[in-house]
Amino acid sequence: MLGLPSIPASCLRPRDLRRGAVLTLVFLAAVGTAASTGFLDREEGLAGALVADAPEPPRATGTADREAVARAVAEAVAEGKSGKNAAQEVVSRSGDRWGIVYDQGEYAAFTEGLDGRWTGVGLWAQRARDGRIQIDKVQPDSPAARAGLRAGDRLLSVDGHAVTGLAVADVIALLRGEAGTPVVLNLSRDGADLTETVRREQLRAEPVTVRQLPGGITIIKVASFTRGSGDRVKAAVRAAPPGGGVMLDLRGNPGGLVTEAVTAASAFLDGGLVATYDVRGDQRALYATPGGDTTRPLVALVDGGTMSAAELVTGALQDRGRAVAVGSRTFGKGSVQMPTELPDGSVAELTVGTYRTPGGRSLDGSGITPDLAGGERVEERAATVLGGLGVGP
């Protein structure tokens, strides 16, 4: 295992900028061992900046040959070159849009995000198509927030290393480090250059939040499917007012652990199929656990930022007739990746198949069309739907 942490068994992964801001559906075993459990999504995972790339329209997914990737790594290492770079070159040439290669340090940092925690400065970054790295969001009460960093600031360099044009994984590697260590960020804001020195901290995000609306409506917002989020959804449903309706808010949810997504879907289902998927032609299925609340009126809120595991949940609830989907078309990410440990200890995630909803729909490249368009007043429209189902005054 070369010191690698266990590879998640059922994950929706974050991608680097060339692959869009989505997480990949991954079903696998710990590298070289037996299957374990899932992963996270749009995260600050790998390096301390939650990275999201400017979304591109999904396109046909290719695949890379595992043996060809392994051979390229072995040859590169024998010649004293970077095995990771050699692997990524093969993956890029293959047309596998969702394929990605992690070195050991990057993968260790990635797995840290499975618990919704990471070491970083508390900023979300986005790479524009011209290669610029821009801050998309700043976590409240984080080192970045206390330093006055803002959404829209352009990140120019990290500790003197220029970041414009770099892959997201490389930017993340620069931002990563031990808690308490300083990192110097050079930025541009409204044409003026700024320099800020911040100290990395152990940070944490709450994946599930709950709020109440008048009329007995509970909004359960799932930001991402990190570890424990499925049980939090179940607990929120149990705590909702008797006879009240639920809005399951999956807007902007980039995905996460498949196991957590299935647990969340189980909160509203009494067993039955959640999704099917294939791994190199081998057909498999995911099932909800029995005992979910099947009578409470339910609306799923979705938008173009609803991706991967979040689409899996939406598709299951929609196809099973359990929820009305309100909002706008989801992103459309439904391919399956599987990690492989390479000769130098790096890990390659390569596309091996696709998943489908209970009704047999493939969402890859098409996404989910909501039952009702929501626009800017999506919560009001969802409340109207719930009212029609008997919720409210």
C-alpha positions in Angstrom: 0.0 0.0 0.0 3.1 2.3 0.2 1.6 4.2 3.1 -1.5 5.3 1.1 -4.7 5.7 3.1 -7.6 3.4 2.2 -9.2 4.5 -1.1 -12.9 5.2 -0.7 -15.2 2.6 -2.1 -18.1 4.6 -3.4 -17.3 8.2 -4.1 -18.1 11.2 -6.1 -14.8 13.0 -6.5 -13.6 16.5 -7.2 -11.9 17.0 -10.6 -9.2 19.3 -11.7 -10.0 22.3 -13.8 -9.8 20.5 -17.2 -12.6 18.3 -16.1 -15.1 20.8 -14.6 -16.4 21.4 -11.1 -17.9 18.1 -10.4 -17.2 15.0 -8.5 -16.8 11.6 -10.1 -18.8 8.6 -9.2 -16.4 6.0 -8.0 -17.0 2.4 -7.0 -13.9 0.6 -5.9 -11.8 -1.1 -3.3 -9.0 0.3 -1.3 -6.0 0.3 -3.6 -4.9 -3.3 -3.7 -7.3 -4.4 -0.9 -10.9 -5.0 -0.2 -13.7 -2.5 -0.7 -14.2 0.3 1.8 -16.4 3.3 1.8 -17.1 6.4 -0.2 -15.9 10.0 -0.6 -16.5 13.8 -1.0 -17.1 16.4 -3.6 -16.6 19.9 -4.4 -14.1 20.4 -1.7 -11.4 22.3 -0.2 -10.0 18.8 0.0 -6.7 18.4 -1.7 -4.9 21.5 -0.6 -6.7 23.9 1.5 -8.7 25.7 -1.1 -12.0 24.3 -2.0 -11.5 24.4 -5.8 -14.3 24.6 -8.3 -13.7 25.1 -12.0 -15.8 27.0 -14.4 -18.3 24.4 -15.5 -18.1 23.2 -19.1 -20.9 21.4 -20.9 -20.5 17.7 -20.3 -19.3 15.7 -23.3 -18.7 12.1 -24.2 -16.4 10.4 -21.7 -13.5 8.3 -23.0 -11.4 5.9 -20.9 -7.7 5.2 -20.4 -6.2 1.8 -20.4 -4.9 0.9 -16.9 -2.0 -1.2 -18.1 -0.9 1.6 -20.5 -1.0 4.1 -17.6 1.0 1.8 -15.4 3.6 1.1 -18.1 4.1 4.8 -18.7 4.7 5.4 -15.0 7.2 2.5 -14.7 9.1 3.7 -17.7 9.2 7.3 -16.4 10.4 6.2 -13.0 13.1 4.1 -14.6 14.3 7.2 -16.5 14.2 9.3 -13.4 11.2 11.3 -14.5 7.9 12.0 -12.8 5.6 9.0 -12.8 2.6 11.2 -12.0 3.2 13.5 -15.0 3.6 10.4 -17.3 0.4 8.9 -16.1 -1.5 12.2 -16.5 -0.2 12.5 -20.1 -1.6 9.1 -21.0 -4.9 9.9 -19.3 -5.2 13.2 -21.1 -4.5 11.6 -24.5 -7.1 8.9 -23.9 -10.0 11.5 -23.8 -11.0 10.4 -20.3 -12.5 13.7 -19.2 -12.9 12.6 -15.6 -9.6 10.7 -15.3 -7.1 12.2 -12.8 -3.9 11.2 -11.1 -3.0 12.0 -7.5 0.5 11.7 -5.9 0.6 10.2 -2.4 0.5 13.5 -0.6 -2.5 14.8 -2.7 -4.4 11.6 -2.1 -3.8 11.7 1.6 -5.1 15.3 1.7 -8.0 14.3 -0.4 -9.1 11.5 2.0 -8.9 14.1 4.8 -11.9 15.8 3.2 -14.0 12.7 3.6 -14.8 13.8 7.1 -15.6 17.4 6.0 -12.4 18.7 7.4 -9.2 19.9 5.8 -6.1 22.0 6.5 -6.1 25.3 4.6 -7.0 28.9 4.6 -10.7 28.8 3.9 -11.1 29.9 0.3 -12.8 28.4 -2.6 -11.1 29.0 -5.9 -12.2 28.8 -9.5 -10.1 28.6 -12.6 -11.4 30.6 -15.6 -11.0 29.3 -19.1 -8.1 31.7 -19.7 -6.2 30.1 -16.9 -6.8 32.8 -14.2 -7.4 31.6 -10.7 -10.1 33.5 -8.9 -11.5 33.3 -5.4 -15.1 32.1 -5.6 -16.1 32.1 -2.0 -14.5 32.7 1.4 -15.4 30.6 4.5 -16.6 32.7 7.4 -14.2 33.0 10.3 -11.4 31.4 8.4 -7.8 32.6 8.0 -8.8 33.9 4.5 -11.8 35.8 5.9 -9.8 37.3 8.7 -7.3 38.5 6.2 -10.0 40.3 4.3 -9.9 38.1 1.2 -13.0 38.4 -1.0 -14.9 36.5 -3.6 -13.7 37.9 -7.0 -10.1 38.5 -5.9 -7.7 37.0 -8.4 -5.0 34.8 -7.0 -1.6 35.5 -8.7 0.9 33.4 -6.7 1.3 31.2 -3.6 4.6 31.6 -1.7 6.1 33.1 -4.8 4.9 30.5 -7.2 2.7 31.9 -10.0 -0.6 30.1 -10.3 -2.1 31.5 -13.5 -2.4 28.6 -16.0 -1.7 25.9 -13.4 -4.0 22.9 -13.0 -6.2 23.0 -10.0 -4.3 20.1 -8.4 -1.1 22.0 -8.7 -2.6 25.1 -7.1 -3.9 23.0 -4.3 -0.5 21.4 -3.7 1.0 24.9 -3.2 -1.8 25.9 -0.7 -1.5 22.8 1.3 0.7 22.5 4.4 0.8 21.9 8.2 -1.7 23.7 10.4 0.0 26.8 11.8 2.4 27.4 9.0 2.3 30.7 7.0 1.5 31.0 3.3 2.0 34.2 1.3 -0.8 35.0 -1.2 -0.3 37.6 -3.9 -3.6 38.8 -5.3 -5.2 41.4 -7.5 -8.3 43.3 -6.7 -9.8 46.0 -8.9 -6.5 46.5 -10.6 -4.4 46.8 -7.4 -2.0 44.1 -6.3 -2.2 42.9 -2.7 0.0 40.6 -0.6 -1.5 38.8 2.4 0.2 36.3 4.7 -2.2 33.9 6.4 -1.7 30.8 8.6 -3.2 27.5 7.7 -5.7 26.0 10.1 -7.7 22.8 10.5 -11.1 23.8 9.1 -14.4 22.1 9.0 -17.7 22.5 7.1 -21.2 21.5 8.2 -22.6 19.5 5.2 -26.3 19.6 6.4 -28.2 22.6 7.8 -31.9 22.8 8.7 -34.2 25.8 8.8 -38.0 26.1 9.2 -40.5 28.0 7.1 -44.0 29.0 8.1 -46.6 26.4 7.6 -44.7 23.4 8.9 -42.1 23.3 6.1 -38.6 22.1 6.8 -35.7 23.0 4.5 -32.8 20.5 4.7 -29.8 21.9 2.9 -27.2 19.4 1.9 -24.0 21.2 0.8 -22.1 18.0 0.0 -22.3 14.3 0.8 -19.4 14.0 3.2 -19.1 11.3 5.9 -22.1 11.4 8.2 -24.3 13.6 6.0 -26.7 10.8 5.2 -27.5 10.2 8.9 -27.9 13.9 9.4 -30.5 14.0 6.7 -32.3 11.1 8.4 -32.2 12.9 11.8 -33.6 16.1 10.2 -36.5 14.2 8.7 -37.3 12.6 12.0 -37.2 15.9 13.8 -39.5 17.7 11.3 -42.9 18.7 12.5 -45.5 15.9 12.1 -47.5 16.3 9.0 -45.1 19.0 7.7 -43.4 19.0 4.3 -39.7 18.9 3.4 -37.6 20.7 0.8 -34.5 18.8 0.2 -32.2 21.5 -1.0 -29.5 20.1 -3.3 -28.7 23.3 -5.2 -25.0 23.8 -5.6 -24.2 20.3 -4.2 -21.3 18.9 -6.2 -21.7 15.4 -4.9 -19.7 13.3 -2.5 -19.8 9.9 -1.0 -22.1 7.5 -2.8 -22.7 5.6 0.5 -23.9 8.9 2.1 -26.1 9.7 -0.9 -27.8 6.3 -0.7 -28.3 6.8 3.1 -29.9 10.3 2.4 -32.2 8.8 -0.2 -33.1 6.1 2.3 -34.6 8.8 4.6 -37.5 9.0 2.1 -37.7 5.5 0.8 -38.7 2.1 2.2 -36.0 0.1 0.6 -35.8 -0.5 -3.1 -33.6 0.6 -6.0 -31.6 3.9 -5.8 -29.4 3.4 -8.9 -27.7 0.9 -11.1 -24.1 1.1 -12.4 -21.6 -0.8 -14.4 -17.9 -1.4 -14.0 -16.4 -2.6 -17.3 -19.7 -4.2 -18.2 -20.5 -5.8 -14.9 -23.9 -4.6 -13.8 -24.5 -3.7 -10.1 -27.1 -1.9 -8.1 -27.5 0.3 -5.0 -30.5 -0.1 -2.7 -32.1 2.0 0.0 -32.4 0.7 3.5 -36.0 0.0 4.6 -37.9 2.2 7.0 -37.7 5.7 5.5 -40.5 8.2 5.6 -42.6 7.6 2.6 -45.6 9.7 3.4 -44.2 13.2 4.1 -44.6 15.6 1.1 -41.2 16.2 -0.4 -39.7 18.6 -3.0 -36.1 18.4 -4.2 -34.6 21.8 -5.1 -32.0 21.5 -7.9 -30.0 23.7 -10.2 -27.0 23.6 -12.6 -24.7 23.1 -9.6 -26.4 19.9 -8.6 -23.9 17.2 -9.6 -22.9 13.6 -9.3 -24.1 12.1 -6.0 -26.7 14.8 -5.6 -28.1 13.9 -9.1 -28.1 10.3 -8.0 -30.4 11.2 -5.1 -32.6 13.4 -7.1 -33.0 10.9 -9.9 -33.9 8.1 -7.4 -36.5 10.2 -5.6 -38.0 11.5 -8.9 -38.1 8.1 -10.6 -39.6 6.4 -7.6 -42.4 9.0 -7.5 -41.3 10.2 -4.1 -40.4 13.8 -4.8 -41.2 16.6 -7.1 -38.1 18.2 -8.5 -38.2 22.0 -8.7 -35.5 24.4 -10.1 -33.4 24.1 -13.2 -31.6 21.3 -15.1 -28.8 19.7 -13.2 -25.2 19.4 -14.4 -25.2 15.9 -15.8 -22.4 13.8 -14.3 -23.0 10.1 -14.4 -19.8 8.2 -15.2 -18.1 5.8 -12.9 -14.4 6.0 -12.0 -12.2 3.4 -10.3 -8.8 4.2 -8.6 -5.7 2.1 -9.4 -2.5 2.3 -7.5 0.5 2.9 -9.9 4.1 1.6 -9.6 5.3 4.8 -8.0 2.6 4.9 -5.4 0.5 7.5 -7.1 -3.2 6.8 -7.8 -5.1 7.1 -11.1 -8.8 7.3 -11.3 -10.0 6.1 -14.6 -13.5 5.9 -16.1 -15.0 2.4 -16.3 -18.7 2.9 -16.8 -21.9 4.8 -16.1 -24.8 4.8 -13.6 -28.5 5.0 -14.2 -31.5 6.0 -12.2 -34.2 3.5 -11.2 -36.1 4.3 -14.3 -33.1 3.5 -16.5 -32.1 7.1 -17.3 -28.4 7.9 -17.9 -27.7 11.4 -16.6 -24.2 11.7 -18.0 -24.2 14.7 -20.3 -28.0 15.4 -20.0 -28.7 15.9 -16.3 -32.1 15.9 -14.7 -35.0 18.1 -16.0 -37.0 19.3 -13.0 -40.7 18.6 -12.9 -41.3 22.4 -12.4 -39.0 25.2 -13.3 -38.2 27.4 -10.3 -36.3 30.5 -11.4 -35.2 33.0 -8.8 -38.2 32.3 -6.5 -37.7 28.6 -6.4 -38.5 28.2 -2.7 -41.8 30.0 -3.2 -42.7 27.7 -6.0 -41.7 24.7 -4.0 -43.9 25.9 -1.1 -46.8 26.2 -3.5 -46.2 22.6 -4.6 -46.1 21.4 -1.0 -49.3 23.4 -0.4 -50.9 21.5 -3.1 -49.9 18.3 -1.3 -51.6 19.4 1.8 -48.8 21.2 3.7 -49.3 24.6 5.2 -52.2 26.7 6.5 
